[in-house]
Amino acid sequence: MDRAPLLDRYRELVLHELPRRARAEQEVVTADHRFGRIVLDHAVGGRWYDSLDRRRGPAFTQLDNGQLRVAVAVAERIAVEGDPLLRELDEQSLRWRGKRAGRRRP
């Protein structure tokens, strides 16, 4: 698959589709930047900012093609499986940061 459609799909899922659905269903995560954190972390297998340069523009544009495919696949899984998967992925993302899951703001 060409990179441009993957980037477009990432944007649509993380910035629009997932937050919209999460707000409607009152899921644990509703903010687009939190979806971005979760998806990016799982695409790189750890804290995304350890692999990508925060100063070089949007992190998702720095993913290599394989990582971008993983990011889109993770976001698609969240769209299908919803809150139970989202909670699991969020908890792992927070563990990579040395933070505890629990009380979470949207």
Biopython code that builds the backbone (N, CA, C, O; Angstrom):
import numpy as np
from Bio.PDB.StructureBuilder import StructureBuilder

atoms = [
    (1, "MET", "N", (0.843, -1.187, 0.000)),
    (1, "MET", "CA", (0.000, 0.000, 0.000)),
    (1, "MET", "C", (0.880, 1.240, 0.000)),
    (1, "MET", "O", (1.907, 1.286, 0.676)),
    (2, "ASP", "N", (0.474, 2.224, -0.752)),
    (2, "ASP", "CA", (1.178, 3.498, -0.817)),
    (2, "ASP", "C", (1.133, 4.186, 0.552)),
    (2, "ASP", "O", (0.169, 4.013, 1.298)),
    (3, "ARG", "N", (2.142, 4.944, 0.879)),
    (3, "ARG", "CA", (2.253, 5.620, 2.172)),
    (3, "ARG", "C", (1.166, 6.675, 2.392)),
    (3, "ARG", "O", (0.634, 6.789, 3.496)),
    (4, "ALA", "N", (0.836, 7.430, 1.376)),
    (4, "ALA", "CA", (-0.137, 8.521, 1.528)),
    (4, "ALA", "C", (-1.491, 8.035, 2.053)),
    (4, "ALA", "O", (-2.033, 8.656, 2.967)),
    (5, "PRO", "N", (-2.055, 6.959, 1.516)),
    (5, "PRO", "CA", (-3.331, 6.485, 2.075)),
    (5, "PRO", "C", (-3.213, 6.013, 3.529)),
    (5, "PRO", "O", (-4.158, 6.157, 4.304)),
    (6, "LEU", "N", (-2.062, 5.453, 3.900)),
    (6, "LEU", "CA", (-1.854, 5.049, 5.290)),
    (6, "LEU", "C", (-1.815, 6.268, 6.211)),
    (6, "LEU", "O", (-2.416, 6.259, 7.286)),
    (7, "LEU", "N", (-1.113, 7.306, 5.791)),
    (7, "LEU", "CA", (-1.072, 8.539, 6.586)),
    (7, "LEU", "C", (-2.466, 9.139, 6.716)),
    (7, "LEU", "O", (-2.854, 9.586, 7.796)),
    (8, "ASP", "N", (-3.216, 9.150, 5.625)),
    (8, "ASP", "CA", (-4.588, 9.667, 5.664)),
    (8, "ASP", "C", (-5.452, 8.854, 6.612)),
    (8, "ASP", "O", (-6.233, 9.415, 7.381)),
    (9, "ARG", "N", (-5.316, 7.534, 6.561)),
    (9, "ARG", "CA", (-6.127, 6.677, 7.425)),
    (9, "ARG", "C", (-5.745, 6.865, 8.881)),
    (9, "ARG", "O", (-6.616, 6.890, 9.751)),
    (10, "TYR", "N", (-4.448, 6.997, 9.158)),
    (10, "TYR", "CA", (-3.999, 7.267, 10.524)),
    (10, "TYR", "C", (-4.665, 8.539, 11.039)),
    (10, "TYR", "O", (-5.253, 8.546, 12.120)),
    (11, "ARG", "N", (-4.569, 9.614, 10.257)),
    (11, "ARG", "CA", (-5.165, 10.892, 10.663)),
    (11, "ARG", "C", (-6.661, 10.757, 10.928)),
    (11, "ARG", "O", (-7.164, 11.235, 11.944)),
    (12, "GLU", "N", (-7.359, 10.112, 10.020)),
    (12, "GLU", "CA", (-8.814, 9.961, 10.157)),
    (12, "GLU", "C", (-9.154, 9.185, 11.434)),
    (12, "GLU", "O", (-10.041, 9.583, 12.188)),
    (13, "LEU", "N", (-8.454, 8.095, 11.667)),
    (13, "LEU", "CA", (-8.739, 7.285, 12.855)),
    (13, "LEU", "C", (-8.383, 8.017, 14.149)),
    (13, "LEU", "O", (-9.226, 8.157, 15.036)),
    (14, "VAL", "N", (-7.155, 8.477, 14.256)),
    (14, "VAL", "CA", (-6.646, 9.019, 15.516)),
    (14, "VAL", "C", (-7.212, 10.404, 15.816)),
    (14, "VAL", "O", (-7.505, 10.709, 16.972)),
    (15, "LEU", "N", (-7.367, 11.230, 14.813)),
    (15, "LEU", "CA", (-7.826, 12.598, 15.058)),
    (15, "LEU", "C", (-9.344, 12.752, 15.056)),
    (15, "LEU", "O", (-9.874, 13.690, 15.650)),
    (16, "HIS", "N", (-10.042, 11.838, 14.393)),
    (16, "HIS", "CA", (-11.486, 12.029, 14.240)),
    (16, "HIS", "C", (-12.321, 10.832, 14.683)),
    (16, "HIS", "O", (-13.097, 10.930, 15.633)),
    (17, "GLU", "N", (-12.162, 9.710, 13.999)),
    (17, "GLU", "CA", (-13.053, 8.566, 14.209)),
    (17, "GLU", "C", (-12.989, 8.009, 15.633)),
    (17, "GLU", "O", (-14.027, 7.846, 16.275)),
    (18, "LEU", "N", (-11.798, 7.718, 16.129)),
    (18, "LEU", "CA", (-11.685, 7.134, 17.465)),
    (18, "LEU", "C", (-12.164, 8.097, 18.561)),
    (18, "LEU", "O", (-12.933, 7.681, 19.427)),
    (19, "PRO", "N", (-11.741, 9.355, 18.554)),
    (19, "PRO", "CA", (-12.251, 10.264, 19.592)),
    (19, "PRO", "C", (-13.767, 10.472, 19.529)),
    (19, "PRO", "O", (-14.428, 10.542, 20.565)),
    (20, "ARG", "N", (-14.306, 10.570, 18.336)),
    (20, "ARG", "CA", (-15.755, 10.776, 18.185)),
    (20, "ARG", "C", (-16.514, 9.588, 18.782)),
    (20, "ARG", "O", (-17.460, 9.766, 19.550)),
    (21, "ARG", "N", (-16.095, 8.393, 18.425)),
    (21, "ARG", "CA", (-16.760, 7.207, 18.939)),
    (21, "ARG", "C", (-16.559, 7.066, 20.452)),
    (21, "ARG", "O", (-17.483, 6.699, 21.177)),
    (22, "ALA", "N", (-15.365, 7.356, 20.908)),
    (22, "ALA", "CA", (-15.064, 7.226, 22.336)),
    (22, "ALA", "C", (-15.907, 8.191, 23.172)),
    (22, "ALA", "O", (-16.382, 7.830, 24.249)),
    (23, "ARG", "N", (-16.089, 9.401, 22.685)),
    (23, "ARG", "CA", (-16.943, 10.352, 23.413)),
    (23, "ARG", "C", (-18.382, 9.865, 23.445)),
    (23, "ARG", "O", (-19.047, 9.946, 24.478)),
    (24, "ALA", "N", (-18.860, 9.362, 22.323)),
    (24, "ALA", "CA", (-20.243, 8.884, 22.244)),
    (24, "ALA", "C", (-20.470, 7.687, 23.166)),
    (24, "ALA", "O", (-21.549, 7.542, 23.740)),
    (25, "GLU", "N", (-19.463, 6.834, 23.308)),
    (25, "GLU", "CA", (-19.605, 5.620, 24.115)),
    (25, "GLU", "C", (-18.993, 5.756, 25.504)),
    (25, "GLU", "O", (-18.945, 4.788, 26.263)),
    (26, "GLN", "N", (-18.520, 6.972, 25.841)),
    (26, "GLN", "CA", (-17.936, 7.278, 27.149)),
    (26, "GLN", "C", (-16.821, 6.298, 27.517)),
    (26, "GLN", "O", (-16.815, 5.712, 28.600)),
    (27, "GLU", "N", (-15.897, 6.143, 26.601)),
    (27, "GLU", "CA", (-14.760, 5.248, 26.827)),
    (27, "GLU", "C", (-13.717, 5.925, 27.705)),
    (27, "GLU", "O", (-13.802, 7.121, 27.983)),
    (28, "VAL", "N", (-12.742, 5.151, 28.132)),
    (28, "VAL", "CA", (-11.722, 5.617, 29.065)),
    (28, "VAL", "C", (-10.839, 6.720, 28.457)),
    (28, "VAL", "O", (-10.385, 7.604, 29.184)),
    (29, "VAL", "N", (-10.594, 6.684, 27.176)),
    (29, "VAL", "CA", (-9.780, 7.678, 26.475)),
    (29, "VAL", "C", (-10.658, 8.328, 25.418)),
    (29, "VAL", "O", (-11.332, 7.636, 24.654)),
    (30, "THR", "N", (-10.653, 9.657, 25.372)),
    (30, "THR", "CA", (-11.452, 10.348, 24.350)),
    (30, "THR", "C", (-10.654, 11.395, 23.567)),
    (30, "THR", "O", (-11.077, 11.803, 22.486)),
    (31, "ALA", "N", (-9.527, 11.828, 24.084)),
    (31, "ALA", "CA", (-8.755, 12.897, 23.449)),
    (31, "ALA", "C", (-7.858, 12.348, 22.334)),
    (31, "ALA", "O", (-7.233, 11.298, 22.486)),
    (32, "ASP", "N", (-7.807, 13.066, 21.223)),
    (32, "ASP", "CA", (-7.021, 12.599, 20.080)),
    (32, "ASP", "C", (-5.548, 12.431, 20.407)),
    (32, "ASP", "O", (-4.924, 11.484, 19.929)),
    (33, "HIS", "N", (-4.973, 13.322, 21.210)),
    (33, "HIS", "CA", (-3.546, 13.184, 21.527)),
    (33, "HIS", "C", (-3.271, 11.938, 22.358)),
    (33, "HIS", "O", (-2.176, 11.380, 22.279)),
    (34, "ARG", "N", (-4.230, 11.495, 23.145)),
    (34, "ARG", "CA", (-4.039, 10.259, 23.905)),
    (34, "ARG", "C", (-4.136, 9.034, 22.996)),
    (34, "ARG", "O", (-3.396, 8.065, 23.166)),
    (35, "PHE", "N", (-5.055, 9.087, 22.029)),
    (35, "PHE", "CA", (-5.091, 8.003, 21.043)),
    (35, "PHE", "C", (-3.766, 7.959, 20.294)),
    (35, "PHE", "O", (-3.222, 6.884, 20.042)),
    (36, "GLY", "N", (-3.246, 9.140, 19.938)),
    (36, "GLY", "CA", (-1.957, 9.199, 19.253)),
    (36, "GLY", "C", (-0.858, 8.568, 20.072)),
    (36, "GLY", "O", (-0.056, 7.801, 19.539)),
    (37, "ARG", "N", (-0.801, 8.871, 21.360)),
    (37, "ARG", "CA", (0.215, 8.299, 22.248)),
    (37, "ARG", "C", (0.125, 6.779, 22.261)),
    (37, "ARG", "O", (1.128, 6.084, 22.101)),
    (38, "ILE", "N", (-1.071, 6.280, 22.452)),
    (38, "ILE", "CA", (-1.271, 4.835, 22.549)),
    (38, "ILE", "C", (-0.872, 4.140, 21.250)),
    (38, "ILE", "O", (-0.132, 3.157, 21.263)),
    (39, "VAL", "N", (-1.361, 4.653, 20.147)),
    (39, "VAL", "CA", (-1.098, 4.033, 18.840)),
    (39, "VAL", "C", (0.388, 4.127, 18.489)),
    (39, "VAL", "O", (0.980, 3.141, 18.050)),
    (40, "LEU", "N", (0.985, 5.285, 18.675)),
    (40, "LEU", "CA", (2.413, 5.444, 18.364)),
    (40, "LEU", "C", (3.279, 4.549, 19.235)),
    (40, "LEU", "O", (4.208, 3.907, 18.745)),
    (41, "ASP", "N", (2.975, 4.506, 20.525)),
    (41, "ASP", "CA", (3.760, 3.641, 21.420)),
    (41, "ASP", "C", (3.732, 2.196, 20.940)),
    (41, "ASP", "O", (4.767, 1.529, 20.914)),
    (42, "HIS", "N", (2.570, 1.716, 20.564)),
    (42, "HIS", "CA", (2.459, 0.323, 20.137)),
    (42, "HIS", "C", (3.074, 0.105, 18.755)),
    (42, "HIS", "O", (3.479, -1.010, 18.428)),
    (43, "ALA", "N", (3.145, 1.135, 17.963)),
    (43, "ALA", "CA", (3.789, 1.006, 16.649)),
    (43, "ALA", "C", (5.302, 0.859, 16.775)),
    (43, "ALA", "O", (5.937, 0.177, 15.971)),
    (44, "VAL", "N", (5.876, 1.512, 17.801)),
    (44, "VAL", "CA", (7.338, 1.446, 17.970)),
    (44, "VAL", "C", (7.756, 0.507, 19.096)),
    (44, "VAL", "O", (8.947, 0.244, 19.265)),
    (45, "GLY", "N", (6.799, -0.003, 19.866)),
    (45, "GLY", "CA", (7.110, -0.945, 20.931)),
    (45, "GLY", "C", (7.678, -0.317, 22.189)),
    (45, "GLY", "O", (8.478, -0.938, 22.890)),
    (46, "GLY", "N", (7.275, 0.895, 22.474)),
    (46, "GLY", "CA", (7.742, 1.600, 23.672)),
    (46, "GLY", "C", (7.327, 3.053, 23.575)),
    (46, "GLY", "O", (6.464, 3.412, 22.775)),
    (47, "ARG", "N", (7.953, 3.894, 24.402)),
    (47, "ARG", "CA", (7.613, 5.316, 24.357)),
    (47, "ARG", "C", (8.008, 5.874, 22.992)),
    (47, "ARG", "O", (9.177, 5.823, 22.610)),
    (48, "TRP", "N", (7.043, 6.400, 22.269)),
    (48, "TRP", "CA", (7.320, 6.845, 20.905)),
    (48, "TRP", "C", (8.430, 7.885, 20.866)),
    (48, "TRP", "O", (9.210, 7.914, 19.914)),
    (49, "TYR", "N", (8.514, 8.733, 21.874)),
    (49, "TYR", "CA", (9.512, 9.804, 21.841)),
    (49, "TYR", "C", (10.935, 9.310, 22.088)),
    (49, "TYR", "O", (11.890, 10.078, 21.968)),
    (50, "ASP", "N", (11.079, 8.034, 22.431)),
    (50, "ASP", "CA", (12.419, 7.452, 22.491)),
    (50, "ASP", "C", (12.900, 7.025, 21.101)),
    (50, "ASP", "O", (14.096, 6.819, 20.890)),
    (51, "SER", "N", (11.978, 6.894, 20.168)),
    (51, "SER", "CA", (12.299, 6.448, 18.809)),
    (51, "SER", "C", (12.150, 7.541, 17.757)),
    (51, "SER", "O", (12.790, 7.498, 16.707)),
    (52, "LEU", "N", (11.306, 8.511, 18.050)),
    (52, "LEU", "CA", (10.986, 9.556, 17.078)),
    (52, "LEU", "C", (11.355, 10.915, 17.662)),
    (52, "LEU", "O", (11.360, 11.088, 18.880)),
    (53, "ASP", "N", (11.659, 11.868, 16.807)),
    (53, "ASP", "CA", (12.121, 13.192, 17.222)),
    (53, "ASP", "C", (10.937, 14.142, 17.378)),
    (53, "ASP", "O", (10.271, 14.474, 16.397)),
    (54, "ARG", "N", (10.676, 14.577, 18.599)),
    (54, "ARG", "CA", (9.558, 15.493, 18.874)),
    (54, "ARG", "C", (9.670, 16.801, 18.089)),
    (54, "ARG", "O", (8.660, 17.442, 17.799)),
    (55, "ARG", "N", (10.876, 17.188, 17.751)),
    (55, "ARG", "CA", (11.109, 18.481, 17.080)),
    (55, "ARG", "C", (10.985, 18.407, 15.568)),
    (55, "ARG", "O", (11.017, 19.439, 14.899)),
    (56, "ARG", "N", (10.844, 17.206, 15.016)),
    (56, "ARG", "CA", (10.848, 17.036, 13.563)),
    (56, "ARG", "C", (9.466, 17.018, 12.942)),
    (56, "ARG", "O", (9.298, 16.498, 11.839)),
    (57, "GLY", "N", (8.491, 17.561, 13.606)),
    (57, "GLY", "CA", (7.136, 17.563, 13.073)),
    (57, "GLY", "C", (6.326, 16.414, 13.638)),
    (57, "GLY", "O", (6.770, 15.734, 14.564)),
    (58, "PRO", "N", (5.152, 16.195, 13.094)),
    (58, "PRO", "CA", (4.271, 15.158, 13.637)),
    (58, "PRO", "C", (4.962, 13.797, 13.701)),
    (58, "PRO", "O", (5.564, 13.343, 12.728)),
    (59, "ALA", "N", (4.862, 13.164, 14.852)),
    (59, "ALA", "CA", (5.545, 11.884, 15.066)),
    (59, "ALA", "C", (5.097, 10.824, 14.074)),
    (59, "ALA", "O", (5.920, 10.052, 13.583)),
    (60, "PHE", "N", (3.806, 10.776, 13.772)),
    (60, "PHE", "CA", (3.323, 9.709, 12.889)),
    (60, "PHE", "C", (3.922, 9.807, 11.493)),
    (60, "PHE", "O", (4.008, 8.796, 10.795)),
    (61, "THR", "N", (4.336, 10.992, 11.069)),
    (61, "THR", "CA", (4.954, 11.124, 9.742)),
    (61, "THR", "C", (6.382, 10.595, 9.731)),
    (61, "THR", "O", (6.948, 10.374, 8.660)),
    (62, "GLN", "N", (6.973, 10.389, 10.908)),
    (62, "GLN", "CA", (8.337, 9.873, 11.013)),
    (62, "GLN", "C", (8.398, 8.342, 11.060)),
    (62, "GLN", "O", (9.475, 7.756, 10.946)),
    (63, "LEU", "N", (7.242, 7.702, 11.229)),
    (63, "LEU", "CA", (7.220, 6.248, 11.261)),
    (63, "LEU", "C", (7.692, 5.690, 9.928)),
    (63, "LEU", "O", (7.380, 6.244, 8.874)),
    (64, "ASP", "N", (8.440, 4.599, 9.973)),
    (64, "ASP", "CA", (8.777, 3.957, 8.703)),
    (64, "ASP", "C", (7.518, 3.231, 8.211)),
    (64, "ASP", "O", (6.521, 3.164, 8.929)),
    (65, "ASN", "N", (7.562, 2.705, 7.024)),
    (65, "ASN", "CA", (6.361, 2.110, 6.435)),
    (65, "ASN", "C", (5.805, 0.956, 7.268)),
    (65, "ASN", "O", (4.590, 0.832, 7.418)),
    (66, "GLY", "N", (6.675, 0.120, 7.803)),
    (66, "GLY", "CA", (6.228, -0.987, 8.639)),
    (66, "GLY", "C", (5.563, -0.492, 9.919)),
    (66, "GLY", "O", (4.503, -0.982, 10.310)),
    (67, "GLN", "N", (6.186, 0.471, 10.558)),
    (67, "GLN", "CA", (5.612, 1.035, 11.777)),
    (67, "GLN", "C", (4.278, 1.723, 11.490)),
    (67, "GLN", "O", (3.343, 1.631, 12.286)),
    (68, "LEU", "N", (4.196, 2.402, 10.366)),
    (68, "LEU", "CA", (2.950, 3.076, 9.995)),
    (68, "LEU", "C", (1.838, 2.064, 9.771)),
    (68, "LEU", "O", (0.696, 2.292, 10.171)),
    (69, "ARG", "N", (2.165, 0.955, 9.138)),
    (69, "ARG", "CA", (1.158, -0.114, 8.957)),
    (69, "ARG", "C", (0.690, -0.650, 10.309)),
    (69, "ARG", "O", (-0.499, -0.896, 10.508)),
    (70, "VAL", "N", (1.628, -0.828, 11.231)),
    (70, "VAL", "CA", (1.274, -1.299, 12.573)),
    (70, "VAL", "C", (0.385, -0.270, 13.269)),
    (70, "VAL", "O", (-0.616, -0.634, 13.885)),
    (71, "ALA", "N", (0.739, 0.997, 13.177)),
    (71, "ALA", "CA", (-0.053, 2.058, 13.814)),
    (71, "ALA", "C", (-1.491, 2.052, 13.308)),
    (71, "ALA", "O", (-2.434, 2.132, 14.095)),
    (72, "VAL", "N", (-1.651, 1.958, 12.003)),
    (72, "VAL", "CA", (-2.999, 1.934, 11.424)),
    (72, "VAL", "C", (-3.737, 0.670, 11.856)),
    (72, "VAL", "O", (-4.929, 0.721, 12.161)),
    (73, "ALA", "N", (-3.042, -0.452, 11.882)),
    (73, "ALA", "CA", (-3.675, -1.706, 12.301)),
    (73, "ALA", "C", (-4.124, -1.629, 13.767)),
    (73, "ALA", "O", (-5.209, -2.103, 14.102)),
    (74, "VAL", "N", (-3.311, -1.045, 14.631)),
    (74, "VAL", "CA", (-3.679, -0.895, 16.042)),
    (74, "VAL", "C", (-4.907, 0.009, 16.154)),
    (74, "VAL", "O", (-5.849, -0.309, 16.880)),
    (75, "ALA", "N", (-4.898, 1.118, 15.447)),
    (75, "ALA", "CA", (-6.042, 2.033, 15.484)),
    (75, "ALA", "C", (-7.303, 1.362, 14.945)),
    (75, "ALA", "O", (-8.389, 1.563, 15.487)),
    (76, "GLU", "N", (-7.170, 0.572, 13.891)),
    (76, "GLU", "CA", (-8.319, -0.159, 13.341)),
    (76, "GLU", "C", (-8.847, -1.167, 14.364)),
    (76, "GLU", "O", (-10.059, -1.323, 14.514)),
    (77, "ARG", "N", (-7.946, -1.846, 15.063)),
    (77, "ARG", "CA", (-8.381, -2.798, 16.107)),
    (77, "ARG", "C", (-9.141, -2.080, 17.210)),
    (77, "ARG", "O", (-10.156, -2.582, 17.693)),
    (78, "ILE", "N", (-8.660, -0.917, 17.612)),
    (78, "ILE", "CA", (-9.361, -0.137, 18.637)),
    (78, "ILE", "C", (-10.753, 0.222, 18.137)),
    (78, "ILE", "O", (-11.725, 0.149, 18.889)),
    (79, "ALA", "N", (-10.852, 0.608, 16.877)),
    (79, "ALA", "CA", (-12.151, 0.970, 16.309)),
    (79, "ALA", "C", (-13.128, -0.196, 16.355)),
    (79, "ALA", "O", (-14.325, -0.001, 16.565)),
    (80, "VAL", "N", (-12.623, -1.398, 16.160)),
    (80, "VAL", "CA", (-13.479, -2.592, 16.144)),
    (80, "VAL", "C", (-13.748, -3.105, 17.558)),
    (80, "VAL", "O", (-14.892, -3.400, 17.903)),
    (81, "GLU", "N", (-12.697, -3.212, 18.378)),
    (81, "GLU", "CA", (-12.824, -3.866, 19.686)),
    (81, "GLU", "C", (-13.222, -2.921, 20.807)),
    (81, "GLU", "O", (-13.732, -3.363, 21.836)),
    (82, "GLY", "N", (-12.998, -1.627, 20.622)),
    (82, "GLY", "CA", (-13.471, -0.639, 21.579)),
    (82, "GLY", "C", (-12.747, -0.590, 22.907)),
    (82, "GLY", "O", (-11.554, -0.876, 23.010)),
    (83, "ASP", "N", (-13.514, -0.217, 23.923)),
    (83, "ASP", "CA", (-12.976, 0.118, 25.236)),
    (83, "ASP", "C", (-12.133, -0.972, 25.894)),
    (83, "ASP", "O", (-11.096, -0.635, 26.466)),
    (84, "PRO", "N", (-12.501, -2.252, 25.855)),
    (84, "PRO", "CA", (-11.647, -3.248, 26.523)),
    (84, "PRO", "C", (-10.211, -3.263, 25.960)),
    (84, "PRO", "O", (-9.248, -3.296, 26.725)),
    (85, "LEU", "N", (-10.075, -3.239, 24.651)),
    (85, "LEU", "CA", (-8.742, -3.199, 24.047)),
    (85, "LEU", "C", (-8.064, -1.871, 24.343)),
    (85, "LEU", "O", (-6.875, -1.831, 24.657)),
    (86, "LEU", "N", (-8.812, -0.796, 24.246)),
    (86, "LEU", "CA", (-8.254, 0.527, 24.506)),
    (86, "LEU", "C", (-7.674, 0.605, 25.913)),
    (86, "LEU", "O", (-6.585, 1.148, 26.099)),
    (87, "ARG", "N", (-8.370, 0.080, 26.891)),
    (87, "ARG", "CA", (-7.865, 0.070, 28.272)),
    (87, "ARG", "C", (-6.559, -0.719, 28.376)),
    (87, "ARG", "O", (-5.612, -0.286, 29.033)),
    (88, "GLU", "N", (-6.522, -1.858, 27.734)),
    (88, "GLU", "CA", (-5.319, -2.703, 27.763)),
    (88, "GLU", "C", (-4.129, -1.979, 27.127)),
    (88, "GLU", "O", (-3.037, -1.956, 27.696)),
    (89, "LEU", "N", (-4.339, -1.397, 25.964)),
    (89, "LEU", "CA", (-3.250, -0.703, 25.270)),
    (89, "LEU", "C", (-2.813, 0.547, 26.019)),
    (89, "LEU", "O", (-1.623, 0.857, 26.071)),
    (90, "ASP", "N", (-3.772, 1.269, 26.602)),
    (90, "ASP", "CA", (-3.459, 2.464, 27.381)),
    (90, "ASP", "C", (-2.629, 2.092, 28.603)),
    (90, "ASP", "O", (-1.649, 2.768, 28.917)),
    (91, "GLU", "N", (-3.013, 1.025, 29.292)),
    (91, "GLU", "CA", (-2.253, 0.596, 30.463)),
    (91, "GLU", "C", (-0.810, 0.246, 30.104)),
    (91, "GLU", "O", (0.114, 0.597, 30.838)),
    (92, "GLN", "N", (-0.612, -0.446, 28.977)),
    (92, "GLN", "CA", (0.752, -0.777, 28.554)),
    (92, "GLN", "C", (1.533, 0.493, 28.221)),
    (92, "GLN", "O", (2.697, 0.627, 28.597)),
    (93, "SER", "N", (0.902, 1.406, 27.529)),
    (93, "SER", "CA", (1.549, 2.665, 27.185)),
    (93, "SER", "C", (1.974, 3.412, 28.444)),
    (93, "SER", "O", (3.076, 3.958, 28.504)),
    (94, "LEU", "N", (1.110, 3.436, 29.437)),
    (94, "LEU", "CA", (1.449, 4.111, 30.693)),
    (94, "LEU", "C", (2.564, 3.374, 31.434)),
    (94, "LEU", "O", (3.430, 4.013, 32.032)),
    (95, "ARG", "N", (2.556, 2.049, 31.405)),
    (95, "ARG", "CA", (3.653, 1.286, 32.039)),
    (95, "ARG", "C", (4.990, 1.626, 31.389)),
    (95, "ARG", "O", (5.998, 1.762, 32.083)),
    (96, "TRP", "N", (5.009, 1.766, 30.064)),
    (96, "TRP", "CA", (6.255, 2.146, 29.390)),
    (96, "TRP", "C", (6.758, 3.496, 29.889)),
    (96, "TRP", "O", (7.955, 3.775, 29.817)),
    (97, "ARG", "N", (5.874, 4.321, 30.384)),
    (97, "ARG", "CA", (6.237, 5.641, 30.903)),
    (97, "ARG", "C", (6.480, 5.636, 32.407)),
    (97, "ARG", "O", (6.799, 6.672, 32.991)),
    (98, "GLY", "N", (6.328, 4.471, 33.032)),
    (98, "GLY", "CA", (6.504, 4.380, 34.471)),
    (98, "GLY", "C", (5.334, 4.975, 35.229)),
    (98, "GLY", "O", (5.474, 5.368, 36.387)),
    (99, "LYS", "N", (4.169, 5.043, 34.574)),
    (99, "LYS", "CA", (2.973, 5.598, 35.206)),
    (99, "LYS", "C", (1.986, 4.472, 35.463)),
    (99, "LYS", "O", (1.999, 3.429, 34.810)),
    (100, "ARG", "N", (1.156, 4.722, 36.416)),
    (100, "ARG", "CA", (0.131, 3.745, 36.792)),
    (100, "ARG", "C", (-1.177, 4.110, 36.134)),
    (100, "ARG", "O", (-1.560, 5.279, 36.108)),
    (101, "ALA", "N", (-1.860, 3.121, 35.606)),
    (101, "ALA", "CA", (-3.209, 3.334, 35.087)),
    (101, "ALA", "C", (-4.138, 3.392, 36.279)),
    (101, "ALA", "O", (-3.782, 2.985, 37.385)),
    (102, "GLY", "N", (-5.297, 3.889, 36.049)),
    (102, "GLY", "CA", (-6.287, 4.004, 37.122)),
    (102, "GLY", "C", (-7.160, 5.188, 36.813)),
    (102, "GLY", "O", (-7.840, 5.220, 35.787)),
    (103, "ARG", "N", (-7.142, 6.162, 37.698)),
    (103, "ARG", "CA", (-7.943, 7.366, 37.453)),
    (103, "ARG", "C", (-7.385, 8.077, 36.224)),
    (103, "ARG", "O", (-6.233, 8.510, 36.199)),
    (104, "ARG", "N", (-8.213, 8.181, 35.233)),
    (104, "ARG", "CA", (-7.776, 8.791, 33.966)),
    (104, "ARG", "C", (-8.786, 9.830, 33.549)),
    (104, "ARG", "O", (-9.996, 9.606, 33.592)),
    (105, "ARG", "N", (-8.281, 10.933, 33.158)),
    (105, "ARG", "CA", (-9.140, 11.941, 32.530)),
    (105, "ARG", "C", (-9.314, 11.561, 31.077)),
    (105, "ARG", "O", (-8.455, 10.890, 30.505)),
    (106, "PRO", "N", (-10.416, 11.982, 30.467)),
    (106, "PRO", "CA", (-10.605, 11.712, 29.021)),
    (106, "PRO", "C", (-9.610, 12.403, 28.219)),
    (106, "PRO", "O", (-9.618, 12.290, 26.993)),
]
sb = StructureBuilder()
sb.init_structure("model")
sb.init_model(0)
sb.init_chain("A")
sb.init_seg("    ")
for serial, (resi, resn, name, xyz) in enumerate(atoms, 1):
    if name == "N":
        sb.init_residue(resn, " ", resi, " ")
    sb.init_atom(name, np.array(xyz, "f"), 0.0, 1.0, " ", f" {name:<3s}", serial, name[0])
structure = sb.get_structure()
